[in-house]
Amino acid sequence: MSTGSLSAMIRTLRSQPDLERAAATCLGYLLRVAREALDASEFRGGHVRRAMLHVRPTDGYAGLLVLEAGATVTTRPGPDESLLPSVAAWRHLEATHAPVAVDVLSRSLRLRDGPTIDGAWKQADEPVSSATHLRLLKRGVSHVYALPLVGVEGLGGMITLELQCVEAADTPFIWPACTERLETAVDAAAPHLLSRPLPAAPRAGDDLLPVVGPSMSRLIDILAVFAAHNETLLIQGETGTGKSRIARWCHAQSVRAGGPFEVLDLLGVPAETQMGELFGWKRGAFTGAARDHDGFVARADGGTLFIDEVDKLTLGAQAALLTLLEDHRYRPLGGGSLAAADVRFIVGTNADLRSLVREGAFREDLYYRVNVLPVRLPPLRERRDEIARWAEHMLQRVHAKHGAGRRASLDPRGARSLEEQAWPGNLRQLDNVMRRAYALASAQAVGDEIRVEGRHVDTALAIEGERGSGGLLGAMRDGMAALVTHLQAREPRISLEGLDLGSGLLGLLLAEAVSRTGSREAAFELLGLGELVKNRNHHRTLHREWGRTLALFERLGLPPPADLVSALDG
């Protein structure tokens, strides 16, 4: 192919308005280069199948498009697509930023030996996995060529070419003859491909994912593709961004939707019991193992297992998980025969796994094994277009439990106040604030509507510590910790079932405000509940909420604070 054709490709690429059309221009050129090289080779029975663009910055996939040979328009990969040529190929791309050739039939990777384009090619020590080998064979692919997509910030993804030529098995194939043209074209195209966003169509919400704004719709499109596959999915994101919800949504979109969905949250699992929780145990495996116990892998058989906080695994448990992910076989603690794991694995973390690998706290081989299909859930501060809609959803959810036939709504000023916050705790924190604001609004409500207004939101945020209250949230957590310690020490154990804890705490807040201000009216004004004073409903509200507080203290076996009792009796 002439230099002029490359120049024409670059000129066309510059004028394309979006990633789909830019990708079609570049991928189409690469397929033509591969076709010319194949026609000029000694291999006569070969076919050029397709090219795939993987936009994959450090924190996860941002775009995924396919161009079939002979087509002019890209598509999203279907459930039969093999998204990665192999985990090993991606590892070499990250390490060398040089192309990798995958010989599917011989299950080998070929790497260029040295920096020169026409240098010798050597076979890598690491073979292609048997699972990848079978997937590519089913797709009618015998050779894959992976080219790094490098931008100003480093490796931002790759482009893969898929061909079928059985007679070229265990040879360098056409790659030495055309790699210079391929690499030159990809290097020229990289800035255009990495700078254009993937268009996203509006998405309607559903029961599992009720809010999808423009900022999330592209990611959900990618997750819809990943959901159809059986490869390990890595969901990264800050605490409270909704990793478990997304994992459950992916399960519901998959062919395993009829099977179980199990969640193993390692944050609450002691290090010494991690292996047992994963694999189960046989009777007598350890002191106290009085009967056989199924682990999470067995319970998820035929479905999906979401392993959250995977960074909390001990190094020993990491080695066992690596074996499980590679072989899909495991043995319960205490012996017994090997069992097959018919499970799709999704793992979640809020940690930087790369940094943990460098520190020696996370196995490098396990990192690459779970980093097959990585995505990053953006924090709520990057999804401001969703905040008001999530707040409304959370409001209606809590109202459905406590509304008793009345209506509930969030006024515009309250929504704006929520949109102005930083939300370090993300969706989980927003849910807490909405529950608190609803409790305040319902205590004040008159008639058949509970309207959460800006003042209720502001008060709820102040309690949360979002409006300059310094260590208030920490103090509240200290109080909760003391309560948990009290519960742990009581024998027999105390049950809080049936208590309205939210109202009990609201009564405590009201009583404290009365004690500090010296009057009931001033207390209600301080908490933004002045309307109750105007309507002369504040006495009844205080009586009701303090009664719930007394019930809470009675259940805990604790006397109510004497100064608060005195203040309310005065």
C-alpha positions as CSV (number, residue, x, y, z in Angstrom):
1,M,0.0,0.0,0.0
2,S,1.4,3.3,-1.0
3,T,2.5,6.2,1.3
4,G,-0.2,8.2,-0.3
5,S,-2.9,5.8,1.0
6,L,-1.5,6.3,4.5
7,S,-1.6,10.1,4.1
8,A,-5.2,9.8,2.9
9,M,-6.1,7.7,5.9
10,I,-4.6,10.3,8.2
11,R,-6.4,13.2,6.5
12,T,-9.7,11.3,6.7
13,L,-9.1,10.4,10.3
14,R,-8.5,14.1,11.3
15,S,-11.9,15.0,9.9
16,Q,-14.0,12.3,11.7
17,P,-16.2,13.8,14.4
18,D,-16.5,10.7,16.7
19,L,-14.7,7.6,17.8
20,E,-16.9,5.2,15.8
21,R,-16.1,6.8,12.4
22,A,-12.4,7.4,13.3
23,A,-12.1,3.8,14.3
24,A,-13.7,2.6,11.0
25,T,-11.2,4.7,9.1
26,C,-8.1,3.3,10.9
27,L,-9.3,-0.3,11.2
28,G,-10.3,-0.4,7.6
29,Y,-6.8,0.7,6.6
30,L,-5.2,-1.9,8.8
31,L,-7.3,-4.7,7.4
32,R,-6.4,-3.6,3.8
33,V,-2.7,-3.7,4.8
34,A,-3.1,-7.2,6.2
35,R,-5.0,-8.4,3.1
36,E,-2.2,-7.1,0.8
37,A,0.4,-8.8,2.9
38,L,-1.5,-12.1,2.9
39,D,-2.1,-12.0,-0.9
40,A,1.7,-11.4,-1.4
41,S,2.7,-14.3,0.9
42,E,3.2,-18.0,0.3
43,F,0.0,-18.7,2.2
44,R,-2.9,-19.1,-0.2
45,G,-5.7,-20.4,2.0
46,G,-5.9,-17.5,4.5
47,H,-8.7,-15.1,5.4
48,V,-8.7,-11.7,7.0
49,R,-11.5,-11.8,9.6
50,R,-11.8,-8.5,11.6
51,A,-10.1,-5.8,13.5
52,M,-10.9,-4.6,17.0
53,L,-10.2,-1.3,18.8
54,H,-9.6,-1.5,22.6
55,V,-9.5,2.0,24.2
56,R,-8.1,1.0,27.6
57,P,-6.4,3.6,29.7
58,T,-4.9,2.7,33.0
59,D,-8.1,2.5,35.0
60,G,-10.2,0.5,32.7
61,Y,-12.0,0.2,29.4
62,A,-13.4,3.4,27.8
63,G,-14.2,2.1,24.3
64,L,-14.5,-1.2,22.4
65,L,-15.4,-1.4,18.7
66,V,-15.1,-4.1,15.9
67,L,-14.8,-3.8,12.2
68,E,-15.5,-6.9,10.2
69,A,-13.5,-7.4,7.0
70,G,-15.3,-5.8,4.1
71,A,-17.5,-3.6,6.3
72,T,-17.4,0.2,6.5
73,V,-19.2,0.7,9.9
74,T,-18.0,-0.5,13.3
75,T,-20.1,-2.4,15.7
76,R,-19.9,-3.2,19.4
77,P,-18.6,-6.7,20.1
78,G,-21.2,-9.4,20.5
79,P,-21.3,-12.3,23.0
80,D,-19.1,-14.5,20.8
81,E,-16.3,-12.0,20.5
82,S,-13.0,-12.9,22.1
83,L,-12.2,-9.5,23.7
84,L,-8.6,-10.1,24.6
85,P,-6.2,-12.1,22.4
86,S,-4.8,-13.4,25.7
87,V,-3.9,-12.1,29.2
88,A,-0.2,-12.8,28.4
89,A,-0.4,-10.7,25.2
90,W,-1.7,-7.7,27.1
91,R,1.0,-8.1,29.7
92,H,3.7,-8.0,27.0
93,L,2.1,-4.9,25.4
94,E,2.2,-3.1,28.8
95,A,5.8,-4.1,29.4
96,T,7.3,-3.4,26.0
97,H,4.8,-1.2,24.0
98,A,5.7,-3.4,21.1
99,P,3.4,-5.7,18.9
100,V,2.6,-9.2,20.0
101,A,1.7,-12.0,17.5
102,V,-0.6,-14.8,18.8
103,D,-0.3,-18.2,17.1
104,V,-3.6,-19.8,18.2
105,L,-3.0,-23.3,16.9
106,S,0.4,-23.6,18.6
107,R,-0.8,-21.6,21.6
108,S,2.3,-19.4,21.4
109,L,3.1,-15.7,21.6
110,R,5.8,-14.3,19.2
111,L,7.6,-11.1,20.2
112,R,9.9,-8.9,18.2
113,D,13.5,-9.5,19.4
114,G,15.0,-6.1,19.7
115,P,13.9,-2.6,18.7
116,T,14.3,-2.9,15.0
117,I,11.2,-3.6,12.9
118,D,12.9,-6.2,10.7
119,G,14.6,-8.0,13.5
120,A,14.2,-11.6,14.4
121,W,11.0,-12.8,16.2
122,K,11.2,-15.0,19.3
123,Q,8.6,-17.1,21.0
124,A,7.6,-16.1,24.5
125,D,7.9,-18.5,27.4
126,E,4.3,-18.0,28.5
127,P,1.7,-20.0,26.4
128,V,-1.8,-18.8,25.5
129,S,-4.3,-20.2,28.0
130,S,-6.4,-23.2,27.0
131,A,-9.6,-21.2,27.5
132,T,-8.4,-18.4,25.1
133,H,-7.2,-21.0,22.7
134,L,-10.6,-22.6,22.5
135,R,-12.5,-19.3,22.3
136,L,-10.4,-18.1,19.3
137,L,-10.7,-21.5,17.5
138,K,-14.5,-21.3,17.9
139,R,-14.4,-17.9,16.2
140,G,-12.4,-19.3,13.2
141,V,-9.2,-17.4,14.2
142,S,-5.7,-18.9,13.9
143,H,-3.6,-15.7,14.2
144,V,-4.0,-12.5,16.1
145,Y,-1.7,-9.4,15.9
146,A,-1.9,-7.0,18.8
147,L,-0.6,-3.4,18.3
148,P,-0.1,-1.0,21.2
149,L,-2.1,2.2,21.1
150,V,0.3,4.7,22.8
151,G,-0.7,8.3,23.6
152,V,1.0,11.1,25.5
153,E,0.1,9.5,28.8
154,G,1.4,6.1,27.9
155,L,-0.4,2.9,26.8
156,G,-4.0,3.7,26.2
157,G,-5.2,0.5,24.6
158,M,-4.5,-1.7,21.6
159,I,-5.7,-2.7,18.2
160,T,-6.0,-6.4,17.3
161,L,-6.2,-8.0,13.9
162,E,-7.7,-11.5,13.5
163,L,-6.9,-13.8,10.6
164,Q,-7.5,-17.4,9.7
165,C,-4.7,-19.5,8.0
166,V,-4.2,-23.0,9.3
167,E,-1.2,-23.7,7.0
168,A,0.7,-20.9,8.7
169,A,0.7,-22.5,12.1
170,D,3.9,-22.2,14.0
171,T,5.5,-19.7,11.6
172,P,6.1,-15.9,11.8
173,F,3.2,-15.7,9.2
174,I,2.8,-12.3,7.5
175,W,3.7,-10.1,10.4
176,P,7.4,-9.4,9.6
177,A,6.4,-8.3,6.1
178,C,3.7,-5.7,7.1
179,T,4.5,-4.7,10.7
180,E,6.2,-1.5,9.7
181,R,3.1,-0.2,7.8
182,L,0.8,-1.4,10.6
183,E,2.8,0.3,13.4
184,T,3.2,3.5,11.4
185,A,-0.5,3.7,10.9
186,V,-1.4,3.0,14.5
187,D,1.2,5.5,15.8
188,A,-0.4,8.1,13.5
189,A,-3.9,7.2,14.5
190,A,-3.4,6.9,18.3
191,P,-3.8,10.6,19.2
192,H,-7.1,10.7,17.3
193,L,-8.5,7.5,18.7
194,L,-7.5,8.2,22.3
195,S,-9.0,11.7,22.3
196,R,-12.4,11.0,20.9
197,P,-15.2,9.8,23.2
198,L,-17.4,6.9,22.2
199,P,-20.9,8.1,21.5
200,A,-23.5,6.8,23.9
201,A,-27.2,6.5,23.4
202,P,-29.5,7.4,26.3
203,R,-30.3,4.4,28.5
204,A,-33.5,3.8,30.4
205,G,-33.1,2.6,34.0
206,D,-34.2,-0.7,35.4
207,D,-34.8,-2.2,38.8
208,L,-31.1,-2.9,39.4
209,L,-29.8,0.3,37.8
210,P,-32.5,2.8,38.1
211,V,-30.4,5.9,37.2
212,V,-28.1,6.1,34.2
213,G,-27.0,9.6,33.3
214,P,-25.0,10.7,30.2
215,S,-21.8,10.5,32.3
216,M,-22.3,6.7,32.9
217,S,-24.1,5.6,29.7
218,R,-20.8,4.9,27.8
219,L,-19.5,2.7,30.6
220,I,-22.8,0.8,30.9
221,D,-22.6,0.1,27.1
222,I,-19.2,-1.5,27.7
223,L,-20.5,-3.4,30.7
224,A,-23.4,-4.7,28.6
225,V,-20.7,-6.3,26.3
226,F,-18.7,-7.6,29.2
227,A,-21.7,-9.1,30.9
228,A,-22.2,-11.5,28.0
229,H,-18.8,-13.0,28.5
230,N,-17.4,-15.5,31.0
231,E,-14.1,-13.8,31.6
232,T,-13.2,-12.2,34.9
233,L,-14.5,-8.7,35.3
234,L,-12.7,-6.2,37.5
235,I,-14.8,-3.4,38.9
236,Q,-12.7,-0.6,40.4
237,G,-14.0,2.5,42.2
238,E,-14.2,4.4,45.5
239,T,-16.2,3.1,48.4
240,G,-19.9,3.6,47.9
241,T,-19.8,4.0,44.1
242,G,-22.1,1.0,43.6
243,K,-19.7,-1.8,42.7
244,S,-22.0,-4.5,44.1
245,R,-25.0,-3.1,42.3
246,I,-23.1,-3.1,39.0
247,A,-21.9,-6.6,39.6
248,R,-25.5,-7.8,40.2
249,W,-26.6,-5.9,37.0
250,C,-23.9,-7.6,34.9
251,H,-25.1,-11.0,36.3
252,A,-28.7,-10.2,35.4
253,Q,-27.6,-9.3,31.8
254,S,-25.6,-12.6,31.4
255,V,-26.5,-16.1,30.2
256,R,-26.1,-17.0,33.9
257,A,-29.0,-14.8,35.0
258,G,-31.0,-17.8,36.1
259,G,-28.2,-19.0,38.4
260,P,-27.2,-17.7,41.8
261,F,-25.5,-14.4,42.5
262,E,-23.3,-14.6,45.5
263,V,-21.3,-11.8,47.2
264,L,-18.2,-12.5,49.3
265,D,-17.2,-9.2,50.9
266,L,-13.7,-9.8,52.2
267,L,-13.8,-6.6,54.4
268,G,-15.7,-8.6,56.9
269,V,-13.8,-11.9,56.6
270,P,-10.9,-12.6,59.0
271,A,-7.7,-13.5,57.2
272,E,-7.6,-17.0,58.8
273,T,-11.0,-17.9,57.4
274,Q,-10.7,-16.6,53.8
275,M,-9.8,-19.9,52.3
276,G,-12.7,-21.6,54.1
277,E,-15.2,-19.0,53.0
278,L,-14.1,-19.4,49.4
279,F,-13.8,-23.1,49.1
280,G,-15.7,-24.5,52.0
281,W,-14.5,-27.3,54.2
282,K,-15.0,-30.9,55.1
283,R,-16.0,-32.1,58.6
284,G,-13.0,-32.3,60.8
285,A,-10.9,-30.0,58.7
286,F,-10.1,-27.9,61.7
287,T,-11.2,-27.6,65.4
288,G,-14.9,-26.7,65.3
289,A,-15.6,-28.0,61.8
290,A,-18.5,-30.3,63.0
291,R,-20.1,-30.7,59.5
292,D,-19.3,-30.1,55.9
293,H,-19.7,-26.5,54.8
294,D,-20.1,-25.2,51.2
295,G,-18.0,-22.2,50.4
296,F,-19.0,-19.3,48.2
297,V,-17.6,-21.0,45.1
298,A,-19.9,-23.9,45.5
299,R,-22.9,-21.7,46.4
300,A,-22.4,-19.7,43.2
301,D,-22.3,-22.8,41.0
302,G,-24.0,-22.1,37.7
303,G,-24.0,-18.4,38.4
304,T,-21.8,-15.5,39.4
305,L,-19.5,-14.9,42.4
306,F,-18.7,-11.3,43.2
307,I,-15.6,-11.1,45.4
308,D,-15.4,-7.6,46.8
309,E,-12.4,-6.0,48.4
310,V,-10.1,-8.5,46.6
311,D,-7.1,-6.6,47.8
312,K,-7.8,-7.8,51.4
313,L,-6.9,-11.4,50.4
314,T,-3.8,-12.8,52.1
315,L,-0.9,-13.8,49.8
316,G,-1.8,-17.5,50.5
317,A,-5.4,-16.9,49.6
318,Q,-4.3,-15.0,46.5
319,A,-2.3,-18.0,45.3
320,A,-5.4,-20.2,45.7
321,L,-7.7,-17.7,43.9
322,L,-5.2,-17.6,41.0
323,T,-5.3,-21.3,40.6
324,L,-9.1,-21.3,40.8
325,L,-9.4,-18.6,38.1
326,E,-7.0,-20.4,35.8
327,D,-8.2,-24.0,36.2
328,H,-11.8,-23.5,37.4
329,R,-11.1,-26.3,39.9
330,Y,-10.8,-26.3,43.6
331,R,-10.6,-28.5,46.7
332,P,-12.5,-27.8,49.9
333,L,-10.4,-27.5,53.1
334,G,-9.9,-30.9,54.7
335,G,-9.5,-33.0,51.6
336,G,-11.9,-34.6,49.2
337,S,-11.8,-34.7,45.5
338,L,-11.3,-31.8,43.2
339,A,-14.5,-30.0,42.3
340,A,-15.2,-28.1,39.1
341,A,-16.2,-24.4,39.5
342,D,-18.9,-23.5,37.0
343,V,-18.7,-19.9,38.0
344,R,-18.3,-16.5,36.4
345,F,-16.0,-14.3,38.6
346,I,-16.4,-10.6,39.2
347,V,-14.0,-8.9,41.6
348,G,-14.2,-5.5,43.1
349,T,-11.7,-3.2,44.8
350,N,-11.2,0.5,45.9
351,A,-7.5,0.0,46.1
352,D,-4.8,0.7,43.5
353,L,-3.8,-2.9,42.7
354,R,-0.8,-1.8,40.6
355,S,0.7,0.0,43.7
356,L,0.0,-3.0,45.8
357,V,1.9,-5.2,43.3
358,R,4.9,-2.9,43.5
359,E,4.7,-3.0,47.3
360,G,4.6,-6.8,47.2
361,A,1.2,-6.9,48.9
362,F,-0.7,-8.3,45.8
363,R,0.6,-11.0,43.5
364,E,1.5,-9.8,40.0
365,D,0.2,-12.9,38.3
366,L,-3.1,-12.6,40.0
367,Y,-3.3,-8.9,39.1
368,Y,-3.0,-9.7,35.4
369,R,-5.5,-12.6,35.8
370,V,-8.2,-10.3,37.3
371,N,-7.3,-7.4,35.1
372,V,-8.8,-9.0,32.0
373,L,-11.9,-6.8,31.6
374,P,-11.3,-3.8,33.9
375,V,-13.7,-0.9,34.4
376,R,-13.6,2.1,36.7
377,L,-16.8,3.3,38.3
378,P,-16.5,7.1,38.5
379,P,-17.2,8.7,41.8
380,L,-20.4,10.6,42.4
381,R,-18.7,14.0,42.0
382,E,-18.0,13.1,38.4
383,R,-21.6,12.1,37.9
384,R,-23.4,15.3,38.9
385,D,-26.0,14.8,36.2
386,E,-27.2,11.8,38.2
387,I,-27.2,13.2,41.8
388,A,-30.8,14.7,41.8
389,R,-32.2,11.5,40.1
390,W,-30.5,9.2,42.6
391,A,-31.7,11.4,45.5
392,E,-35.3,11.2,44.2
393,H,-35.0,7.4,43.8
394,M,-33.6,7.0,47.4
395,L,-36.3,9.3,48.7
396,Q,-39.1,7.2,47.1
397,R,-37.5,4.0,48.4
398,V,-37.4,5.1,52.0
399,H,-40.9,6.6,51.6
400,A,-42.3,3.3,50.4
401,K,-41.4,1.8,53.7
402,H,-42.7,4.6,56.0
403,G,-45.0,6.9,53.9
404,A,-48.3,5.3,55.0
405,G,-50.1,6.4,51.8
406,R,-48.8,10.0,51.6
407,R,-46.7,11.4,48.7
408,A,-43.1,12.4,49.0
409,S,-41.1,14.9,46.9
410,L,-37.8,16.7,46.8
411,D,-37.9,20.4,46.1
412,P,-35.6,22.1,43.5
413,R,-33.5,23.9,46.1
414,G,-32.9,20.7,48.0
415,A,-31.7,19.1,44.8
416,R,-29.4,21.9,44.0
417,S,-27.9,21.8,47.5
418,L,-27.2,18.1,47.0
419,E,-25.6,18.7,43.6
420,E,-23.1,21.2,45.2
421,Q,-21.6,18.6,47.5
422,A,-18.3,16.7,47.1
423,W,-19.8,13.3,48.2
424,P,-16.6,11.5,49.4
425,G,-18.8,8.6,50.5
426,N,-20.6,8.6,47.0
427,L,-24.0,6.9,46.6
428,R,-23.8,5.3,50.1
429,Q,-23.4,8.8,51.7
430,L,-26.1,10.3,49.5
431,D,-28.5,7.5,50.7
432,N,-27.7,8.3,54.3
433,V,-28.3,12.0,53.8
434,M,-31.6,11.4,52.1
435,R,-32.8,9.1,54.8
436,R,-32.0,11.8,57.4
437,A,-33.6,14.5,55.4
438,Y,-36.7,12.4,55.0
439,A,-36.9,11.8,58.7
440,L,-36.7,15.5,59.3
441,A,-39.3,16.3,56.7
442,S,-41.7,13.6,57.8
443,A,-41.6,14.9,61.4
444,Q,-42.7,18.3,60.1
445,A,-45.1,17.1,57.4
446,V,-48.7,18.3,57.6
447,G,-51.3,16.8,55.3
448,D,-50.8,14.1,52.7
449,E,-47.4,15.2,51.3
450,I,-43.9,14.8,52.8
451,R,-41.8,17.5,51.0
452,V,-38.1,17.3,51.5
453,E,-37.1,21.0,51.3
454,G,-33.7,22.7,51.1
455,R,-33.6,23.3,54.8
456,H,-34.1,19.6,55.5
457,V,-31.3,18.8,53.2
458,D,-29.1,21.4,54.7
459,T,-29.7,20.1,58.2
460,A,-29.1,16.5,57.1
461,L,-25.8,17.6,55.5
462,A,-24.7,19.5,58.5
463,I,-25.2,16.4,60.7
464,E,-23.2,14.4,58.1
465,G,-20.4,16.9,58.4
466,E,-20.6,18.3,54.9
467,R,-21.0,21.9,55.8
468,G,-17.9,22.7,57.8
469,S,-18.8,20.8,61.0
470,G,-15.3,19.5,61.3
471,G,-15.1,16.3,63.4
472,L,-18.8,15.9,63.8
473,L,-19.0,12.8,61.7
474,G,-16.1,11.3,63.5
475,A,-17.7,12.0,66.8
476,M,-20.9,10.3,65.6
477,R,-18.9,7.3,64.5
478,D,-17.2,7.1,67.9
479,G,-20.7,7.0,69.4
480,M,-21.7,4.2,67.1
481,A,-18.5,2.3,68.0
482,A,-19.3,2.6,71.7
483,L,-22.8,1.3,71.0
484,V,-21.5,-1.7,69.1
485,T,-19.0,-2.4,71.9
486,H,-21.9,-2.3,74.4
487,L,-23.9,-4.8,72.3
488,Q,-20.9,-7.1,72.0
489,A,-20.5,-7.2,75.8
490,R,-24.1,-8.0,76.6
491,E,-25.2,-11.5,77.4
492,P,-27.7,-12.6,76.2
493,R,-27.3,-10.6,73.0
494,I,-29.7,-7.7,72.5
495,S,-31.9,-7.6,69.4
496,L,-32.8,-4.3,67.9
497,E,-35.3,-5.8,65.5
498,G,-38.6,-3.8,65.3
499,L,-37.1,-0.6,66.6
500,D,-37.2,2.6,64.5
501,L,-33.6,3.5,65.1
502,G,-33.7,6.6,62.8
503,S,-36.5,8.1,64.9
504,G,-34.9,7.1,68.1
505,L,-31.8,9.0,67.2
506,L,-33.9,12.0,66.0
507,G,-35.5,12.1,69.4
508,L,-32.1,12.2,71.0
509,L,-31.1,15.0,68.7
510,L,-34.2,17.0,69.6
511,A,-33.7,16.4,73.3
512,E,-30.1,17.6,73.1
513,A,-31.2,20.7,71.2
514,V,-33.8,21.5,73.9
515,S,-31.2,21.0,76.6
516,R,-28.7,23.3,74.9
517,T,-31.1,26.1,73.8
518,G,-33.2,26.1,76.9
519,S,-36.6,26.0,75.1
520,R,-38.4,23.7,72.8
521,E,-39.2,26.4,70.3
522,A,-35.6,27.5,70.0
523,A,-34.6,23.8,69.6
524,F,-37.0,23.3,66.7
525,E,-35.9,26.5,65.0
526,L,-32.3,25.5,65.3
527,L,-32.9,22.3,63.5
528,G,-34.9,23.9,60.7
529,L,-38.2,22.7,62.0
530,G,-39.7,26.1,62.7
531,E,-42.9,25.3,60.7
532,L,-43.9,22.8,63.4
533,V,-43.6,25.6,66.0
534,K,-45.8,27.9,63.9
535,N,-48.4,25.1,63.5
536,R,-48.1,24.2,67.3
537,N,-47.1,20.7,66.3
538,H,-43.7,20.7,67.9
539,H,-44.8,19.5,71.4
540,R,-46.5,16.4,69.9
541,T,-43.5,15.7,67.6
542,L,-41.1,15.9,70.5
543,H,-43.2,13.7,72.7
544,R,-43.5,11.1,69.9
545,E,-39.8,11.1,69.0
546,W,-38.6,11.1,72.6
547,G,-40.8,8.2,73.3
548,R,-39.0,6.2,70.6
549,T,-35.7,7.3,72.1
550,L,-36.7,6.0,75.5
551,A,-37.8,2.7,73.9
552,L,-34.3,2.4,72.3
553,F,-32.6,3.0,75.7
554,E,-34.9,0.5,77.4
555,R,-34.0,-2.2,74.8
556,L,-30.3,-1.5,75.2
557,G,-30.7,-1.8,79.0
558,L,-29.4,1.7,79.5
559,P,-30.9,4.6,81.5
560,P,-31.7,7.7,79.5
561,P,-29.3,10.7,80.2
562,A,-30.6,12.4,83.3
563,D,-29.8,15.9,82.0
564,L,-32.0,15.3,79.0
565,V,-34.9,13.9,81.0
566,S,-34.6,17.0,83.3
567,A,-34.6,19.4,80.4
568,L,-37.7,17.8,78.8
569,D,-39.5,17.7,82.1
570,G,-38.8,21.4,82.8
